[in-house]
């Protein structure tokens, strides 16, 4: 016995397209120098928030630029 195909509840003949994922900006690597004590404090904050060091620094910089 052949299996019957289940039709989706959408109208027949309409193409179903997956929504496009938002484009992520290309990130450019940069080198920064920090005082060891400041870097330790940044690491503590990042750990507390469950973020990487890079993510927290990038977040803070983007927020500062937006505030200007």
HELIX and SHEET records of a PDB file:
HELIX    1   1 UNK A   36  UNK A   49  1                                  14    
HELIX    2   2 UNK A   53  UNK A   67  1                                  15    
END                                                                             
